[in-house]
Amino acid sequence: MGSTAPRSVRFDARVSARLSSYVARHPGSSASSVTNRLVDEALRMDEHPGVYFCDGQTGRRARLVGGPDVQDVIRAVRATREAEPELDSASVVRLVAANTGVPARLIEVAVRYWSAYPDEIDTWIIQANKFEDEAFAAWQRQQRLLPAR
């Protein structure tokens, strides 16, 4: 994120208690790091309605309200663009919507979010690909040891 700017923030007593409780349940975190992350996420959600954040197997990530992770939509858009390079943008969105069941408006939200934070989403995509490759390799090893009949 770059350099930090110290700020003095006063929290309502109930908010402060919840923050302290959250930090206590998450070893390695601090009130400052948690506050920074949550404020950043809140600002991003304000800038990109339809996006929220949650924890997952590859860490904290952007997700679409009522839909999948932003990274999954971007992967689908890229795959569609690669398979059908002649399609215009609207046709790509329609095809991804038809193939995934994700509404077109959420696909557009995901693309706007990715355009604002491409390095972050691309890093999550790399991590997700690695996780999937590792899971598939483990499954293949299991199948070799105990093949299905």
Residue pairs with C-beta under 8 A, 6 or more apart in sequence:
1 36
1 40
9 35
11 19
19 31
19 34
19 35
20 31
22 29
22 34
23 29
23 30
23 31
23 34
26 34
37 60
41 52
41 53
44 51
44 53
44 62
44 113
44 116
44 117
45 51
45 52
45 53
47 116
48 109
48 112
48 113
48 116
49 109
50 64
50 65
50 105
50 106
50 109
51 62
51 63
51 64
51 65
51 70
51 109
51 110
51 113
52 62
52 63
52 65
53 60
53 61
53 62
53 63
54 60
54 61
54 63
55 61
56 69
57 131
58 124
58 127
58 128
58 131
59 124
59 127
61 69
61 70
61 71
61 124
62 69
62 70
62 71
62 113
62 117
62 120
62 121
62 124
63 69
63 70
64 70
64 73
64 102
64 106
64 109
64 110
65 106
66 106
67 73
67 102
67 103
67 106
67 110
68 100
68 102
69 124
70 110
70 113
70 114
70 121
70 124
71 121
71 124
71 125
71 128
72 128
73 96
73 100
73 102
73 106
73 107
73 110
73 111
74 110
74 111
74 114
74 121
74 125
75 125
75 128
76 96
76 99
76 100
76 102
77 92
77 93
77 96
77 107
77 110
77 111
80 87
80 92
80 95
80 96
80 99
81 87
81 92
84 91
84 92
84 95
87 95
93 104
93 107
93 108
93 111
94 104
96 102
96 107
97 103
97 104
97 107
113 121
114 121
